[in-house]
Amino acid sequence: MIDISIHGDLLILFRAILFLVPLFLTFYLGWKHKENERLLVGGFFSFLYSIALLLPTFALAIHLGIWKFGSDTLTLLGMPADLWFAGSFLFGPAIFFARPHLSPLVFTIGFLVIQALFFKSLVPFVIAGDYWFLGIFLIYLLVHIPALYLARWTAFDDHLIARACLLAFGYGFLAFFVLPTLIMQAMGGAWDFQGKSLANYVITLLLLSPCVVMGLTAVHMFVIHGEGTPIPFDKTKHLVNSGIYAYITNPMQLCSALSWIIIGLFLKNVFVALAAAMAVVFVLGLVRWHHSQDLQVRFPAGWPEYKTNVPEWYPRWKPWIKEPSTLFWNPGSKFQTTYTKWLKKQEPTGLEIIEAEDGQHHYIDGNRGLVFNNYPAFVYPLFHINFLTTLIASVFLLLAVPGELIKRNRPRNATANA
């Protein structure tokens, strides 16, 4: 280990340098790449992922006694706020902008060695516990390495499903952990898990479940049917109006608003619950502006009609489907015969059910002509019945990602929404 003595004014200077250097590098290197929009978006995504995951991982490490910080100045859950932002800038856009084509593992292994040499000697800034190296390793594994890969995959438009999963994972922590933490830090309150009964946990989880399903299936539909992500900077290539989007225009915003209310009730914190108002403001401002400036422009033939028929906040009970989809089923299968008989009784909207002449069952999406075989072929028809069966179908499809579900064929025709 390398011994370093940091006390008094030197500690203040150390924290200032620790924050300002990554910040300067990020903006300087970003300016050098100002002509490459996707590369800048990749760096931005890596920062968002880091800011979302660094705080909970450090807070957990502090709670478990893996390490602690010697100063209470400008801390959040025991973590210095300047270190939180510094780490998010450094192990995100700064490193990525420096060498976009170099493997993230090369950088992280080098920095891991440097941190291992200095970490235990940075007293009183940080005081290491017995398992400090394991804590550092886990932070690299859960935060730094995924953030850098997210930047790389976004910049080069690669590994769509993986980067969409990382974005969803990061958003979950940013919206439902980091934001409530900041609200409670400013307005009062805390994450109180010990004073809650089992009934509180069960009811909260039951209420949150459909919200989580709505949010995740929205991401899934953007990936599979739109070939993009829900983030406007990494936009879809096709208009998405399948699945849950046949019922509601903004499922992710509805998911966020309801989740903040439920979390606020669980914590008995009115300020966290009031965060739901931000989702409303977000839709009224940025989302509607994005719809008019982007979707209206890119999909002039499909967006106005879709927007007219599908509400923003209140899901339809029955879907709005312009182009009917088709389910081909094998009459020689007892299961398929029973399933299609039940399906017809539900009077699905926009679904043609036809016996397959070749005995091969599959589902053809009417919007783009995507063909789904095997397990997904029996799940997709549930989207045509009502909003409740759509949530059930979403659960089944999420269990299939990224396995069988993504093994779908190209469109059978040129009806893509581009």
Residue pairs with C-beta under 8 A, 6 or more apart in sequence:
1 117
1 118
1 120
1 121
2 117
2 118
2 121
3 121
4 118
4 121
4 122
6 14
6 122
6 123
6 124
6 125
7 124
11 71
11 124
11 125
14 125
15 80
15 82
15 83
15 125
16 82
18 82
18 83
18 86
19 82
19 83
19 85
19 86
21 86
22 86
22 87
22 89
22 90
22 94
23 85
23 86
23 89
25 89
25 90
25 94
25 97
25 98
26 43
26 47
26 89
26 92
26 93
26 94
26 97
29 93
29 94
29 97
29 98
30 40
30 43
30 93
30 97
32 97
33 39
33 40
33 97
33 100
34 40
36 155
38 154
38 155
38 156
38 157
39 97
39 100
39 155
41 154
41 155
41 233
41 234
42 96
42 100
42 150
42 151
42 152
42 153
42 154
42 155
42 156
43 92
43 93
43 96
43 97
43 151
43 155
44 93
44 233
45 150
45 151
45 154
45 163
45 167
45 231
45 233
45 234
46 91
46 92
46 93
46 96
46 147
46 148
46 150
46 151
47 88
47 89
47 92
47 93
47 147
48 170
48 171
48 174
49 92
49 143
49 146
49 147
49 150
49 166
49 167
49 169
49 170
50 87
50 88
50 89
50 91
50 92
50 143
50 144
50 147
51 84
51 85
51 88
51 174
51 178
52 170
52 171
52 172
52 173
52 174
52 177
52 178
53 142
53 143
53 146
53 147
53 170
53 173
54 79
54 84
54 87
54 88
54 139
54 143
55 76
55 77
55 79
55 84
55 177
55 178
55 181
56 173
56 177
56 178
57 138
57 139
57 142
57 143
58 77
58 78
58 79
58 84
58 139
59 77
59 78
59 79
61 67
61 135
61 138
61 139
62 68
62 69
62 77
62 78
62 79
63 78
64 131
65 129
65 130
66 128
66 129
66 131
66 132
66 134
66 135
67 126
67 127
67 128
67 129
67 132
67 135
68 78
68 126
68 127
68 129
69 75
69 78
69 79
69 80
69 83
69 125
69 126
69 127
70 123
70 124
70 125
70 126
70 127
71 80
71 124
71 125
73 80
74 80
74 81
74 82
75 81
76 84
76 181
76 182
76 185
77 181
87 143
87 144
91 108
91 111
91 143
91 144
91 147
91 148
92 147
92 148
92 151
93 151
95 104
95 107
95 148
96 104
96 148
96 151
96 152
96 155
99 107
100 151
100 152
100 155
104 144
104 145
104 148
104 149
104 152
105 145
107 148
108 140
108 144
108 145
108 148
111 144
112 136
112 137
112 140
115 136
116 133
116 136
119 126
119 128
119 132
119 133
119 136
120 128
120 132
129 135
146 166
149 159
149 162
149 166
150 163
150 166
150 167
150 170
152 158
153 159
153 160
153 162
153 163
154 163
154 234
160 223
160 227
160 228
160 229
161 223
161 401
161 402
161 406
162 402
163 229
163 234
164 219
164 222
164 223
164 229
164 230
165 402
167 219
167 229
167 230
167 231
167 234
168 215
168 216
168 219
172 215
175 256
175 259
175 260
176 259
176 260
176 263
179 275
180 191
180 260
180 263
180 264
180 267
180 269
180 272
180 275
181 191
183 189
183 269
183 271
183 272
183 275
184 190
184 191
184 267
184 269
184 271
184 272
187 269
187 271
188 269
188 271
189 267
189 269
189 271
189 272
191 267
192 267
196 266
200 266
204 262
204 263
204 265
204 266
207 258
207 262
208 259
208 262
208 263
210 391
211 254
211 255
211 258
211 259
211 262
212 255
212 259
213 391
213 394
213 395
213 398
214 244
214 251
214 252
214 254
214 255
214 391
214 394
215 251
215 252
215 255
215 256
215 259
216 394
216 398
217 243
217 244
217 251
217 391
217 394
217 397
217 398
218 230
218 244
218 245
218 251
218 252
218 255
219 229
219 230
219 252
220 243
220 394
220 397
220 398
220 401
221 240
221 242
221 243
221 244
221 245
222 228
222 229
222 230
222 236
222 240
223 229
224 370
224 405
224 406
224 408
225 238
225 240
225 242
225 243
225 365
225 367
225 368
225 370
226 236
226 237
226 238
226 239
226 240
227 236
227 237
227 238
228 234
228 235
228 236
228 237
229 235
229 236
230 252
232 290
232 294
235 294
237 418
238 368
238 416
238 417
238 418
239 295
239 298
239 299
239 302
239 303
239 306
239 367
239 417
240 417
241 302
241 306
241 310
241 320
241 322
241 367
241 417
242 365
242 367
242 383
243 383
243 390
243 393
243 394
243 397
244 251
244 383
244 390
244 391
244 394
245 251
245 310
246 310
246 316
246 319
246 320
246 321
246 383
246 390
247 310
247 315
247 316
247 319
247 320
247 387
247 390
248 254
248 310
248 311
248 312
248 313
248 314
248 315
248 316
249 306
249 307
249 310
249 311
249 312
250 283
250 287
250 312
250 313
251 315
253 279
253 282
253 283
253 287
253 312
253 313
254 279
254 313
254 315
256 276
256 279
257 276
257 279
257 280
258 276
260 272
260 273
260 274
260 275
260 276
260 278
260 279
261 273
261 276
263 272
263 273
264 270
264 271
264 272
264 273
264 274
264 275
264 276
265 273
283 312
283 313
291 303
291 307
295 303
296 303
296 304
299 417
299 418
302 417
305 322
306 320
306 322
309 320
310 316
310 320
315 387
316 387
317 386
317 387
318 349
318 386
319 349
319 350
319 383
319 384
319 386
319 390
321 349
321 350
321 351
321 366
321 384
322 350
322 366
322 367
323 350
323 366
323 367
323 415
324 350
324 351
324 352
324 366
325 350
325 351
325 352
325 363
325 364
325 365
325 366
325 367
325 380
325 381
325 384
326 351
326 352
326 353
326 354
326 363
326 364
326 366
327 340
327 343
327 351
327 352
327 353
327 354
327 361
327 362
327 363
327 377
327 380
327 381
328 354
328 355
328 356
328 360
328 361
328 362
328 363
328 364
329 336
329 337
329 339
329 340
329 353
329 354
329 355
329 356
329 361
330 336
330 355
330 356
330 359
330 360
330 361
331 337
331 355
331 356
332 359
333 361
336 361
336 378
339 378
340 353
343 351
343 353
343 381
343 385
344 353
346 385
346 389
347 385
348 381
348 384
348 385
349 384
349 385
350 366
350 384
351 381
351 384
353 381
356 362
360 373
361 373
361 374
361 377
361 378
362 371
362 372
362 373
362 377
363 371
363 372
363 373
363 376
363 377
363 378
363 380
363 381
364 370
364 371
364 372
364 412
365 371
365 372
365 380
366 415
367 415
367 417
368 411
368 415
368 416
368 417
369 411
369 412
369 413
369 414
369 415
369 416
370 408
370 409
370 410
370 411
371 408
371 409
371 410
371 411
371 412
372 380
372 405
372 408
373 407
373 408
373 409
374 404
375 396
375 400
375 404
375 405
376 397
376 400
376 404
376 405
376 408
379 393
379 396
379 397
379 400
380 393
380 397
382 389
382 390
382 392
382 393
382 396
383 389
383 390
383 393
397 405
